[in-house]
Amino acid sequence: MTETLNRRSVMALAGATAGIAAIAPARAQEKDARRTDAMGKKALEIPADNPTFAASAGSYEKFGYSAAVRAGGLLFIAGQIGRRPDGKIGTTVAEQAELALQRTAEILRLEGLDMTDLVEVVSYHVDIQHNLEAFMAVKQRYTVKPYPAWSIIGVDALTSPDLKIEIRSIAALRS
């Protein structure tokens, strides 16, 4: 009899769970909207006339993400690549690093911050063995003590075959 009750209980629970799962997505969206407001989450929008981003300013909307988001006292910056204002990708690792770091600095500036406010940086490198030296020479010009935490990761590829680096960052907001 215990076995039958357990089986019945499991079947009843499974039916109830299925009913909840059917309504959960709508409730989750409502909850997420309330939580977003409560958290004070705010997405940065790059002005269309921004000279650093120029031709690529619309890419964020096109691909459905934000250049940066403020939440919980931090600014989360999406991966920045070595794209020139005209939309073309830099030809060398050094140029791509320079452009990606300029774009990061511009996002920080738009939020009233600068590179000293970075607390974490993650950079992704294609062919890291051959490209790290050129990247490091540029990186050193953009960072000062106390340095942010920085992870350097080798990858097989990025979103375009011409891309050699991508940099994402987190900055602490000023009080």
C-alpha positions in Angstrom: 0.0 0.0 0.0 2.9 2.4 0.7 4.2 1.8 -2.7 0.8 2.6 -4.3 0.5 5.8 -2.2 4.0 6.9 -3.2 3.2 6.3 -6.9 -0.1 8.2 -6.6 1.7 11.1 -4.8 4.4 11.2 -7.4 1.7 11.3 -10.2 -0.2 14.0 -8.5 3.0 16.0 -7.9 3.9 15.6 -11.6 0.5 16.9 -12.7 0.8 19.9 -10.4 4.3 20.6 -11.7 3.2 20.5 -15.3 0.4 23.0 -14.5 2.8 25.3 -12.8 5.3 25.0 -15.7 2.7 26.1 -18.1 2.1 29.4 -16.3 5.7 29.9 -15.1 7.1 31.8 -18.1 4.6 34.6 -17.9 5.1 35.0 -14.2 8.9 34.8 -14.6 8.8 37.7 -17.0 6.6 39.8 -14.7 8.9 39.0 -11.8 12.0 39.8 -13.9 10.5 43.2 -14.8 9.8 44.0 -11.1 13.3 42.8 -10.1 14.9 44.9 -12.8 13.2 48.0 -11.4 14.0 47.0 -7.8 17.7 46.4 -8.7 18.0 49.7 -10.5 19.4 47.9 -13.5 20.0 50.4 -16.3 21.4 49.8 -19.8 23.7 52.3 -21.4 22.7 53.4 -24.9 25.5 54.7 -27.1 24.5 58.0 -28.8 24.1 57.5 -32.6 26.5 60.4 -33.2 29.3 59.1 -30.9 32.6 59.3 -32.9 34.2 56.3 -31.2 31.4 54.0 -32.3 30.0 55.8 -35.3 29.1 53.1 -37.9 28.8 50.4 -35.3 26.6 52.2 -32.7 23.5 50.3 -34.1 25.1 46.9 -33.6 23.9 46.6 -30.0 20.2 47.0 -31.0 20.7 44.8 -34.1 22.1 41.9 -32.1 19.9 42.5 -29.0 22.3 43.4 -26.2 23.6 46.5 -24.4 27.0 48.1 -24.6 27.0 48.2 -20.8 24.6 47.7 -17.9 24.6 49.3 -14.4 23.5 47.0 -11.6 24.4 46.4 -8.0 27.0 49.2 -7.9 28.8 47.9 -10.9 29.0 48.6 -14.6 29.1 45.5 -16.7 30.7 46.3 -20.1 30.0 43.9 -23.1 32.9 42.5 -25.0 34.6 45.3 -27.0 36.4 44.5 -30.3 38.9 46.3 -32.4 36.5 47.9 -34.7 37.3 51.3 -36.2 34.7 54.1 -36.2 34.0 53.4 -39.9 33.0 49.9 -39.0 36.1 48.1 -40.3 38.2 45.8 -38.1 41.8 46.9 -37.3 44.4 45.0 -39.3 46.9 44.3 -36.5 46.6 42.9 -33.0 48.0 46.2 -31.6 45.4 48.2 -33.5 42.6 46.0 -32.5 43.7 46.2 -28.8 44.0 50.0 -29.1 40.5 50.2 -30.6 38.9 47.8 -28.1 40.5 49.7 -25.2 39.4 53.0 -26.6 35.8 51.7 -26.9 36.0 50.5 -23.3 37.3 53.9 -22.2 34.5 55.7 -24.1 31.8 53.6 -22.4 33.4 54.4 -19.1 33.5 58.1 -20.0 29.8 58.1 -20.9 29.1 56.7 -17.4 31.3 59.3 -15.7 34.1 56.8 -15.1 37.6 56.0 -16.4 39.9 53.1 -16.7 41.0 53.4 -13.1 37.4 52.3 -12.1 37.8 48.9 -13.7 37.8 46.0 -11.2 37.8 43.1 -13.6 38.8 42.6 -17.2 38.7 39.4 -19.3 40.4 39.4 -22.7 40.0 36.7 -25.3 42.8 36.1 -27.8 43.0 34.2 -31.0 46.4 32.6 -31.6 47.5 33.8 -28.1 51.1 32.5 -28.5 51.8 34.9 -31.4 49.5 37.8 -30.4 50.0 38.3 -26.7 53.1 40.5 -26.9 51.5 43.1 -29.2 48.4 43.1 -27.0 50.4 43.6 -23.8 52.3 46.6 -25.1 49.0 48.4 -25.7 47.4 47.1 -22.5 50.2 48.6 -20.4 49.3 52.1 -21.7 45.7 51.8 -20.5 46.2 50.4 -17.0 47.7 51.8 -13.8 48.0 50.6 -10.2 46.1 49.4 -8.5 45.4 47.1 -11.5 42.1 45.5 -12.1 41.9 41.7 -11.9 42.6 40.5 -15.4 42.1 37.1 -17.0 43.7 36.4 -20.4 42.1 33.5 -22.3 43.1 31.9 -25.6 40.3 31.0 -27.9 40.0 29.4 -31.3 37.9 32.1 -32.9 35.8 35.2 -32.3 32.7 36.4 -34.2 34.6 37.4 -37.3 37.7 35.7 -38.8 39.6 39.0 -38.8 39.1 39.5 -35.0 42.1 38.7 -32.9 41.0 40.0 -29.5 37.8 40.9 -27.5 37.8 42.6 -24.1 34.9 42.6 -21.6 35.1 44.5 -18.3 33.4 45.3 -15.0 33.9 48.7 -13.3 32.9 49.9 -9.8 30.5 52.8 -9.9 31.4 55.9 -7.9 29.3 56.8 -4.9 
